[in-house]
């Protein structure tokens, strides 16, 4: 059975990097999909989370042998999903916090890109270790305070194990819903990374930290 620490680190990150396609593309890909819960109405954030999580898990299973042989193909798959659904720049500003005040869009983008690449490089291959019996269940969808977006609360269901609560914080960006934070058992990845990078950003510029992330001199740790 897969170990809990691995799931906590890798699974939510990898799935967050592969969750939400634009609503039109989702409708074309899964026109007959029925929601698993009353909150997962067609076209809603919760339906996108449900349908695309199921799609990613199915793809990983059907292409497991290929991805095991060719880690480059796995990385391409993960990166393409991540680029489609994750609000990278907005999430990067949340991680930067006070260090991002007044920062240029270019610097924020460089940091967000480097963080994403670092995480996917570190955790992407662990997708192949996941229990193939994983299923997802949507629990609720609720608005965030101050109209910031919505929180989609879900559970990852494992055969013989306790459900793992995973919440996705989403906002409208470019005409579609995108994820900007993931919370596993109540722990926010944005907050985790903000605390992790606070000290380096006190000593170095955003550009310097981004370069070190990209080169692997420093590692993002989702713990």
C-alpha positions as YAML, in Angstrom:
chain: A
units: angstrom
residues:
- id: 1
  name: UNK
  ca: [0.00, 0.00, 0.00]
- id: 2
  name: UNK
  ca: [1.23, 3.50, -0.78]
- id: 3
  name: UNK
  ca: [2.58, 5.40, 2.22]
- id: 4
  name: UNK
  ca: [0.63, 8.40, 3.54]
- id: 5
  name: UNK
  ca: [3.59, 10.83, 3.39]
- id: 6
  name: UNK
  ca: [4.00, 10.14, -0.32]
- id: 7
  name: UNK
  ca: [0.32, 10.76, -0.97]
- id: 8
  name: UNK
  ca: [0.37, 13.97, 1.04]
- id: 9
  name: UNK
  ca: [3.32, 15.33, -0.94]
- id: 10
  name: UNK
  ca: [2.89, 14.02, -4.44]
- id: 11
  name: UNK
  ca: [-0.70, 13.11, -5.22]
- id: 12
  name: UNK
  ca: [-2.42, 16.44, -4.52]
- id: 13
  name: UNK
  ca: [0.36, 18.33, -6.33]
- id: 14
  name: UNK
  ca: [0.25, 16.10, -9.36]
- id: 15
  name: UNK
  ca: [-3.53, 16.05, -9.52]
- id: 16
  name: UNK
  ca: [-3.69, 19.80, -8.96]
- id: 17
  name: UNK
  ca: [-1.41, 19.98, -11.98]
- id: 18
  name: UNK
  ca: [-3.91, 17.99, -14.03]
- id: 19
  name: UNK
  ca: [-7.40, 18.98, -12.97]
- id: 20
  name: UNK
  ca: [-9.21, 21.64, -14.88]
- id: 21
  name: UNK
  ca: [-9.65, 21.94, -18.63]
- id: 22
  name: UNK
  ca: [-11.67, 24.80, -20.07]
- id: 23
  name: UNK
  ca: [-15.36, 24.05, -19.75]
- id: 24
  name: UNK
  ca: [-15.84, 23.72, -23.51]
- id: 25
  name: UNK
  ca: [-13.03, 21.20, -23.87]
- id: 26
  name: UNK
  ca: [-14.37, 19.27, -20.90]
- id: 27
  name: UNK
  ca: [-17.83, 19.12, -22.39]
- id: 28
  name: UNK
  ca: [-16.47, 17.79, -25.68]
- id: 29
  name: UNK
  ca: [-14.35, 15.16, -23.94]
- id: 30
  name: UNK
  ca: [-17.02, 13.88, -21.54]
- id: 31
  name: UNK
  ca: [-20.46, 14.86, -22.90]
- id: 32
  name: UNK
  ca: [-22.36, 12.15, -21.03]
- id: 33
  name: UNK
  ca: [-20.59, 12.30, -17.68]
- id: 34
  name: UNK
  ca: [-22.96, 12.29, -14.75]
- id: 35
  name: UNK
  ca: [-22.04, 14.04, -11.50]
- id: 36
  name: UNK
  ca: [-21.18, 11.82, -8.53]
- id: 37
  name: UNK
  ca: [-22.69, 14.28, -6.08]
- id: 38
  name: UNK
  ca: [-25.51, 16.79, -6.17]
- id: 39
  name: UNK
  ca: [-22.99, 19.64, -5.86]
- id: 40
  name: UNK
  ca: [-21.20, 18.56, -9.05]
- id: 41
  name: UNK
  ca: [-23.42, 20.25, -11.59]
- id: 42
  name: UNK
  ca: [-22.42, 20.29, -15.24]
- id: 43
  name: UNK
  ca: [-19.90, 23.02, -15.99]
- id: 44
  name: UNK
  ca: [-19.36, 23.88, -12.33]
- id: 45
  name: UNK
  ca: [-15.92, 23.92, -10.69]
- id: 46
  name: UNK
  ca: [-16.79, 20.76, -8.77]
- id: 47
  name: UNK
  ca: [-17.78, 18.93, -11.96]
- id: 48
  name: UNK
  ca: [-14.50, 19.98, -13.58]
- id: 49
  name: UNK
  ca: [-12.54, 18.72, -10.58]
- id: 50
  name: UNK
  ca: [-14.47, 15.44, -10.55]
- id: 51
  name: UNK
  ca: [-14.33, 14.70, -14.24]
- id: 52
  name: UNK
  ca: [-10.75, 15.68, -14.82]
- id: 53
  name: UNK
  ca: [-9.40, 13.96, -11.73]
- id: 54
  name: UNK
  ca: [-11.07, 10.77, -12.94]
- id: 55
  name: UNK
  ca: [-9.63, 11.35, -16.42]
- id: 56
  name: UNK
  ca: [-6.10, 11.84, -15.11]
- id: 57
  name: UNK
  ca: [-6.25, 8.73, -12.92]
- id: 58
  name: UNK
  ca: [-7.60, 6.72, -15.86]
- id: 59
  name: UNK
  ca: [-4.86, 8.03, -18.17]
- id: 60
  name: UNK
  ca: [-2.16, 7.18, -15.66]
- id: 61
  name: UNK
  ca: [-3.49, 3.64, -15.37]
- id: 62
  name: UNK
  ca: [-3.93, 3.06, -19.11]
- id: 63
  name: UNK
  ca: [-0.47, 4.49, -19.92]
- id: 64
  name: UNK
  ca: [1.34, 3.16, -16.84]
- id: 65
  name: UNK
  ca: [3.63, 0.84, -18.81]
- id: 66
  name: UNK
  ca: [4.51, 3.60, -21.28]
- id: 67
  name: UNK
  ca: [5.15, 6.16, -18.55]
- id: 68
  name: UNK
  ca: [7.27, 3.68, -16.62]
- id: 69
  name: UNK
  ca: [9.48, 3.12, -19.66]
- id: 70
  name: UNK
  ca: [9.52, 6.76, -20.74]
- id: 71
  name: UNK
  ca: [9.62, 9.28, -17.90]
- id: 72
  name: UNK
  ca: [9.87, 12.04, -20.49]
- id: 73
  name: UNK
  ca: [6.39, 11.14, -21.75]
- id: 74
  name: UNK
  ca: [5.11, 11.28, -18.18]
- id: 75
  name: UNK
  ca: [6.68, 14.69, -17.66]
- id: 76
  name: UNK
  ca: [5.16, 15.97, -20.91]
- id: 77
  name: UNK
  ca: [1.73, 14.74, -19.83]
- id: 78
  name: UNK
  ca: [2.00, 16.38, -16.41]
- id: 79
  name: UNK
  ca: [3.35, 19.65, -17.78]
- id: 80
  name: UNK
  ca: [0.64, 19.94, -20.42]
- id: 81
  name: UNK
  ca: [-2.08, 19.42, -17.82]
- id: 82
  name: UNK
  ca: [-0.45, 21.83, -15.39]
- id: 83
  name: UNK
  ca: [-0.14, 24.57, -18.01]
- id: 84
  name: UNK
  ca: [-3.81, 24.22, -18.87]
- id: 85
  name: UNK
  ca: [-5.39, 24.37, -15.45]
- id: 86
  name: UNK
  ca: [-3.20, 26.03, -12.87]
- id: 87
  name: UNK
  ca: [-3.36, 29.79, -12.28]
- id: 88
  name: UNK
  ca: [0.40, 29.87, -11.95]
- id: 89
  name: UNK
  ca: [1.00, 33.61, -11.75]
- id: 90
  name: UNK
  ca: [-1.77, 34.27, -9.22]
- id: 91
  name: UNK
  ca: [-0.58, 31.35, -7.08]
- id: 92
  name: UNK
  ca: [2.98, 32.65, -7.31]
- id: 93
  name: UNK
  ca: [1.90, 36.05, -5.99]
- id: 94
  name: UNK
  ca: [0.16, 34.32, -3.09]
- id: 95
  name: UNK
  ca: [3.32, 32.37, -2.29]
- id: 96
  name: UNK
  ca: [5.53, 35.45, -2.57]
- id: 97
  name: UNK
  ca: [3.23, 37.35, -0.20]
- id: 98
  name: UNK
  ca: [4.85, 40.56, 1.03]
- id: 99
  name: UNK
  ca: [7.92, 39.87, -1.08]
- id: 100
  name: UNK
  ca: [5.78, 40.15, -4.21]
- id: 101
  name: UNK
  ca: [4.46, 43.64, -3.48]
- id: 102
  name: UNK
  ca: [5.58, 45.88, -6.29]
- id: 103
  name: UNK
  ca: [7.23, 42.99, -8.14]
- id: 104
  name: UNK
  ca: [6.93, 43.03, -11.91]
- id: 105
  name: UNK
  ca: [4.72, 40.55, -13.72]
- id: 106
  name: UNK
  ca: [7.86, 39.15, -15.37]
- id: 107
  name: UNK
  ca: [9.52, 38.42, -12.02]
- id: 108
  name: UNK
  ca: [6.37, 36.79, -10.65]
- id: 109
  name: UNK
  ca: [6.03, 34.67, -13.79]
- id: 110
  name: UNK
  ca: [9.68, 33.59, -13.56]
- id: 111
  name: UNK
  ca: [9.19, 32.53, -9.94]
- id: 112
  name: UNK
  ca: [5.90, 30.73, -10.67]
- id: 113
  name: UNK
  ca: [7.38, 28.86, -13.63]
- id: 114
  name: UNK
  ca: [10.47, 27.84, -11.66]
- id: 115
  name: UNK
  ca: [8.39, 26.66, -8.69]
- id: 116
  name: UNK
  ca: [6.10, 24.62, -10.93]
- id: 117
  name: UNK
  ca: [9.01, 23.00, -12.77]
- id: 118
  name: UNK
  ca: [10.77, 22.22, -9.51]
- id: 119
  name: UNK
  ca: [7.67, 20.56, -8.04]
- id: 120
  name: UNK
  ca: [6.85, 18.52, -11.11]
- id: 121
  name: UNK
  ca: [10.45, 17.40, -11.48]
- id: 122
  name: UNK
  ca: [10.51, 16.32, -7.86]
- id: 123
  name: UNK
  ca: [7.10, 14.71, -7.50]
- id: 124
  name: UNK
  ca: [5.90, 13.87, -11.00]
- id: 125
  name: UNK
  ca: [7.35, 10.36, -11.24]
- id: 126
  name: UNK
  ca: [5.75, 9.34, -7.95]
- id: 127
  name: UNK
  ca: [2.40, 9.36, -9.76]
- id: 128
  name: UNK
  ca: [3.32, 5.89, -11.00]
- id: 129
  name: UNK
  ca: [3.49, 4.60, -7.43]
- id: 130
  name: UNK
  ca: [-0.13, 5.40, -6.60]
- id: 131
  name: UNK
  ca: [-2.65, 2.77, -5.64]
- id: 132
  name: UNK
  ca: [-4.59, 2.09, -8.84]
- id: 133
  name: UNK
  ca: [-7.85, 1.83, -6.89]
- id: 134
  name: UNK
  ca: [-7.93, 5.55, -6.06]
- id: 135
  name: UNK
  ca: [-11.29, 7.22, -6.59]
- id: 136
  name: UNK
  ca: [-12.46, 10.79, -6.04]
- id: 137
  name: UNK
  ca: [-15.64, 11.98, -4.34]
- id: 138
  name: UNK
  ca: [-16.90, 15.56, -4.35]
- id: 139
  name: UNK
  ca: [-18.23, 16.67, -0.99]
- id: 140
  name: UNK
  ca: [-19.20, 20.31, -1.50]
- id: 141
  name: UNK
  ca: [-18.66, 23.52, -3.40]
- id: 142
  name: UNK
  ca: [-18.78, 26.84, -1.54]
- id: 143
  name: UNK
  ca: [-17.88, 30.47, -2.30]
- id: 144
  name: UNK
  ca: [-14.70, 31.90, -0.84]
- id: 145
  name: UNK
  ca: [-14.84, 35.10, 1.23]
- id: 146
  name: UNK
  ca: [-14.77, 38.47, -0.57]
- id: 147
  name: UNK
  ca: [-15.77, 36.89, -3.87]
- id: 148
  name: UNK
  ca: [-12.30, 35.43, -4.42]
- id: 149
  name: UNK
  ca: [-13.63, 32.25, -6.03]
- id: 150
  name: UNK
  ca: [-14.81, 28.86, -4.77]
- id: 151
  name: UNK
  ca: [-13.59, 26.00, -2.62]
- id: 152
  name: UNK
  ca: [-14.25, 22.52, -3.97]
- id: 153
  name: UNK
  ca: [-14.00, 19.99, -1.15]
- id: 154
  name: UNK
  ca: [-13.26, 16.43, -2.16]
- id: 155
  name: UNK
  ca: [-11.98, 13.13, -0.83]
- id: 156
  name: UNK
  ca: [-9.55, 10.68, -2.36]
- id: 157
  name: UNK
  ca: [-10.85, 7.22, -1.58]
- id: 158
  name: UNK
  ca: [-8.36, 4.37, -1.16]
- id: 159
  name: UNK
  ca: [-9.09, 0.68, -0.95]
- id: 160
  name: UNK
  ca: [-8.47, -0.33, 2.64]
- id: 161
  name: UNK
  ca: [-7.49, 3.16, 3.78]
- id: 162
  name: UNK
  ca: [-9.07, 6.25, 5.28]
- id: 163
  name: UNK
  ca: [-10.29, 8.94, 2.84]
- id: 164
  name: UNK
  ca: [-7.85, 11.80, 2.24]
- id: 165
  name: UNK
  ca: [-9.53, 15.24, 2.32]
- id: 166
  name: UNK
  ca: [-8.37, 17.46, -0.55]
- id: 167
  name: UNK
  ca: [-9.77, 20.95, -1.14]
- id: 168
  name: UNK
  ca: [-9.15, 22.95, -4.31]
- id: 169
  name: UNK
  ca: [-9.34, 26.75, -4.22]
- id: 170
  name: UNK
  ca: [-10.35, 28.04, -7.64]
- id: 171
  name: UNK
  ca: [-10.94, 31.37, -9.36]
- id: 172
  name: UNK
  ca: [-12.08, 32.60, -12.74]
- id: 173
  name: UNK
  ca: [-9.12, 33.36, -15.00]
- id: 174
  name: UNK
  ca: [-9.25, 33.87, -18.74]
- id: 175
  name: UNK
  ca: [-12.84, 32.72, -18.93]
- id: 176
  name: UNK
  ca: [-12.36, 29.41, -17.13]
- id: 177
  name: UNK
  ca: [-11.96, 28.07, -13.61]
- id: 178
  name: UNK
  ca: [-8.39, 27.50, -12.48]
- id: 179
  name: UNK
  ca: [-6.82, 26.21, -9.29]
- id: 180
  name: UNK
  ca: [-4.59, 28.53, -7.25]
- id: 181
  name: UNK
  ca: [-4.23, 26.55, -4.01]
- id: 182
  name: UNK
  ca: [-4.60, 22.98, -2.79]
- id: 183
  name: UNK
  ca: [-5.34, 22.02, 0.80]
- id: 184
  name: UNK
  ca: [-4.69, 18.49, 2.03]
- id: 185
  name: UNK
  ca: [-6.12, 17.64, 5.44]
- id: 186
  name: UNK
  ca: [-6.46, 21.39, 6.01]
- id: 187
  name: UNK
  ca: [-2.84, 22.22, 5.11]
- id: 188
  name: UNK
  ca: [-2.50, 24.87, 2.39]
- id: 189
  name: UNK
  ca: [0.30, 24.43, -0.11]
- id: 190
  name: UNK
  ca: [0.40, 28.19, -0.77]
- id: 191
  name: UNK
  ca: [0.94, 28.83, 2.94]
- id: 192
  name: UNK
  ca: [3.51, 26.02, 3.16]
- id: 193
  name: UNK
  ca: [5.55, 27.45, 0.29]
- id: 194
  name: UNK
  ca: [5.16, 31.03, 1.54]
- id: 195
  name: UNK
  ca: [6.72, 30.01, 4.86]
- id: 196
  name: UNK
  ca: [9.39, 27.95, 3.13]
- id: 197
  name: UNK
  ca: [10.55, 30.75, 0.83]
- id: 198
  name: UNK
  ca: [10.23, 33.62, 3.28]
- id: 199
  name: UNK
  ca: [13.84, 33.36, 4.49]
- id: 200
  name: UNK
  ca: [15.45, 32.99, 1.03]
- id: 201
  name: UNK
  ca: [13.41, 35.94, -0.25]
- id: 202
  name: UNK
  ca: [14.59, 38.09, 2.65]
- id: 203
  name: UNK
  ca: [18.18, 37.51, 1.51]
- id: 204
  name: UNK
  ca: [17.85, 37.32, -2.26]
- id: 205
  name: UNK
  ca: [15.82, 38.81, -5.07]
- id: 206
  name: UNK
  ca: [12.89, 37.03, -6.66]
- id: 207
  name: UNK
  ca: [15.01, 36.49, -9.78]
- id: 208
  name: UNK
  ca: [17.79, 34.86, -7.78]
- id: 209
  name: UNK
  ca: [15.44, 32.51, -5.94]
- id: 210
  name: UNK
  ca: [13.77, 31.60, -9.24]
- id: 211
  name: UNK
  ca: [17.15, 30.77, -10.80]
- id: 212
  name: UNK
  ca: [18.08, 28.57, -7.85]
- id: 213
  name: UNK
  ca: [14.73, 26.77, -8.03]
- id: 214
  name: UNK
  ca: [15.16, 26.18, -11.74]
- id: 215
  name: UNK
  ca: [18.71, 24.87, -11.33]
- id: 216
  name: UNK
  ca: [17.78, 22.65, -8.38]
- id: 217
  name: UNK
  ca: [20.03, 24.48, -5.92]
- id: 218
  name: UNK
  ca: [16.97, 24.82, -3.71]
- id: 219
  name: UNK
  ca: [13.99, 22.50, -3.64]
- id: 220
  name: UNK
  ca: [10.31, 23.15, -2.98]
- id: 221
  name: UNK
  ca: [9.18, 20.71, -0.30]
- id: 222
  name: UNK
  ca: [5.45, 20.03, 0.00]
- id: 223
  name: UNK
  ca: [5.42, 18.90, 3.62]
...
